[in-house]
Structures are given as structure tokens and as C-alpha cells.
Amino acid sequence: MNLKTILVTIISVMALTVFIVACKQKAKETSSVADVTEIPVKLFAVQNETISEPVVAPGFISSATEARLSFKTGGVIERIYVEEGQSVHKGQLLATINLTEINAMVEQAKEGLEKAQRDYDRTKNLYKDTVASLEQFQNVTTGLNVAKQQYEMARFNKSYSEIRATTDGRIVKKIMNEGEIAAPGMPVFFMNSAGTNDWLVKVGIADRDWTRLKLGNTATVKIDAYPGENFSGAVSQLAQAPDAMSGLYQVEIKLSGCNKSLATGLFAKTEIQPNSDAIYVTVPVDAVIEGNGSEAFVYTALDSKAHKQPVKIAFIKDGKVMLTSGLEKGAKVVVDGSAYLTDGVGVKIVD
């Protein structure tokens, strides 16, 4: 046997040996995995707890008497007499529109009324002399009444071709300027009252919180512009329908005894104390996995197998997670060993 043949034989034997050793190691690992068919876990029986938890919601400062002032009739804005931030008093003239077109309409209505009056007087005399019929007299009577209403309407529109302040307050925003064309009802100014007891906070809350609140519920308000200070208030209005855009119910909290300088749009945080307590299913924090906002999961054990269960979180307090849905009282959740579980894997319950 030559040297080349001997080397080939040695290499073949070594390769075979490595293959046999690898197969034995793989078989050993497979056997080890197969032996571990159940993962030890500890369970906790969920409970119901009655908690008086405040409704927490962000919002914005607003005025109870805020108003969007506009012209009743459209036209070109001729004069604006105030600026943003300016204080105004009730009845003060704020803006006017050009009256050329409106004056023409008033004059036209006046001429129409005078003609209708002449027709009425003439037909009335003819009717007395039995020259005009009853129907003709009734028609001119109707025409006179219509002309009177049109004249009154034209005069009324002219009187509302200016904007005056509805109350003492401040011009928060000037929306239009001189020379612009204002359509009927289009806001030109946004103003609010100057009263110190006129401020409120508007917040949006979910339906489950809306059912817990009533008019008069007290609230604590924190305003970012005044760090470290708390303001008191009470629920003054509860919307009966959700906002079409956000799906939340609007709640108004009227501030009481506020002597600070406030402005519309300031950011605020509110804590509203409901009269009724809420009942929550509670589980330890260790039972909750894969949390994402109010969405999370827990593992329950049934028939010696782990089952992944979605739940909704209300809030966390004192090491407990308050759930609004997903579990019922008496259900048992995994509190130790959940990190090693997958849905459907076997479990072994330990004390």
C-alpha cells in the first residue's frame, strides 16, 4: 500500500469519526429538548376591586361667553376700529361694511312701498265707487303688506351692517381686515368676556369615563402657564354626543375663584373626581406582557397548557394593573415563568 492510499484512508476514518460524534451530540440535544415538555409556572387568581379613580384628561382654557362676531349682511369691510388684544366694552362699534349696496336696497324697498301705497289708495277709491272689483282691492292690499315687510327687512339688514361688542371683554383674534369681502355670518372677530369667573376648561373623555361623571363633579386643574399651582373647578356641561372627529365626549369644567390672568388656548391638565366608584379586574404587574398603551397580553393556564389572552389596561396603581376587559373574576393568570411561554406550550403549576 503506497503513501497516497494510506493518507486517503486516514482522512476517511477521521471524517467518519467526526460525523458519528456529531450525530450522537445531536441525538443527545434532541433527547434533552424532548424531556422538557412542561414549563413550571406560578398562577394568580384575578380579583375585582372597587376603586374611586379620578378621570384624567388634558384640555384647553376657554371662555364661557366667547363669541364669533360677524355681519348679518355681506359686503366689503369699510372700517375696523379695534386690534387683537384690545379691551372693549359692551355696545362698542368694532367694524362696518360699505353701505352703498345696502343703501340702494333700502331705497329700492322704500320706492316699492310708496308705489304700493299709491296703488292701494287708488284701488280703494275705485272699489268704493264699485269700479274696481273685490279681487283687485285684495290684491293691492296684499301688495302693500308685502312692500312694508320688504322695507322693514331692508332697514333691519342695514342696522346689522356693523359689528358691536356683545359684552365687556377682549378681542382674542381679528380674522379679517379692511377691504376684504365678508360673507353673511362669516366671523370677523373672536372675543371673550373680561369676567374673572368666566373661565372654563374643555376636555375630551372616553365613553367609559363619561358614564362615571355627573354635573357638579369637582375637579382639580393644573395649568402649564402656572407650574406648581392647582385650580379648583366643577363639571358644568357634559356633551350628549361624541365629537365626530375624535370620537370623544366633550366636558366643560368651570373654574372657581381664579384670580390669575388667563387666556384662551392655554393648556391644562384635569383630574375629575366622579361620584360613583368603578369596578376593575386586577392582576399583578408581573402577569402583563407585551404592553402597548392600553393594549397588552397575559397568559392563562387551562388543561396544562398556556393560552395567550389579550386584555385592555385602564391604569396601574400600587403594583397592580387595572383591566377593563379580557378577564373575568376567578380566572388564573401566570405571574412567574411567563417570559418562557408561547401560546399552547405545556405548563406545570408550582406553588
Residue, then its C-alpha position, 0 to 999 in steps of 0.5 A: m500500500n503506497l503513501k497516497t492510499i494510506l493518507v486517503t484512508i486516514i482522512s476517511v476514518m477521521a471524517l467518519t469519526v467526526f460525523i458519528v460524534a456529531c450525530k450522537q451530540k445531536a441525538k443527545e440535544t434532541s433527547s434533552v429538548a424532548d424531556v422538557t415538555e412542561i414549563p413550571v409556572k406560578l398562577f394568580a387568581v384575578q380579583n375585582e376591586t372597587i376603586s374611586e379613580p379620578v378621570v384624567a384628561p388634558g384640555f384647553i382654557s376657554s371662555a364661557t361667553e366667547a363669541r364669533l362676531s360677524f355681519k348679518t349682511g355681506g359686503v366689503i369691510e369699510r372700517i375696523y376700529v379695534e386690534e387683537g388684544q384690545s379691551v372693549h366694552k359692551g355696545q362698542l362699534l368694532a367694524t362696518i361694511n360699505l353701505t352703498e349696496i345696502n343703501a340702494m336696497v333700502e331705497q329700492a324697498k322704500e320706492g316699492l312701498e310708496k308705489a304700493q301705497r299709491d296703488y292701494d289708495r287708488t284701488k280703494n277709491l275705485y272699489k268704493d265707487t264699485v269700479a274696481s272689483l273685490e279681487q283687485f282691492q285684495n290684491v293691492t292690499t296684499g301688495l302693500n303688506v308685502a312692500k312694508q315687510q320688504y322695507e322693514m327687512a331692508r332697514f333691519n339688514k342695514s342696522y346689522s351692517e356693523i359689528r358691536a361688542t356683545t359684552d365687556g371683554r377682549i378681542v382674542k383674534k381679528i380674522m379679517n381686515e379692511g377691504e376684504i369681502a365678508a360673507p353673511g355670518m362669516p366671523v370677523f372677530f373672536m372675543n371673550s368676556a373680561g369676567t374673572n369667573d368666566w373661565l372654563v376648561k374643555v376636555g375630551i373623555a372616553d365613553r367609559d369615563w363619561t358614564r362615571l361623571k355627573l354635573g357638579n363633579t369637582a375637579t382639580v386643574k393644573i395649568d402649564a402657564y402656572p407650574g406648581e399651582n392647582f385650580s379648583g373647578a366643577v363639571s358644568q356641561l357634559a356633551q350628549a354626543p361624541d365629537a365626530m372627529s375624535g370620537l370623544y365626549q366633550v366636558e366643560i369644567k368651570l373654574s372657581g375663584c381664579n384670580k390669575s390672568l388667563a387666556t384662551g388656548l392655554f393648556a391644562k391638565t384635569e383630574i375629575q373626581p366622579n361620584s360613583d366608584a368603578i369596578y376593575v379586574t386586577v392582576p399583578v404587574d408581573a402577569v402583563i406582557e407585551g404592553n402597548g398603551s392600553e393594549a397588552f397580553v397575559y397568559t392563562a393556564l387551562d388543561s396544562k397548557a398556556h393560552k395567550q389572552p389579550v386584555k385592555i389596561a385602564f391604569i396601574k396603581d400600587g403594583k397592580v394593573m387595572l383591566t377593563s376587559g379580557l378577564e373575568k373574576g376567578a380566572k388564573v393568570v401566570v405571574d412567574g415563568s411567563a417570559y418562557l411561554t408561547d401560546g399552547v406550550g405545556v405548563k406545570i403549576v408550582d406553588 
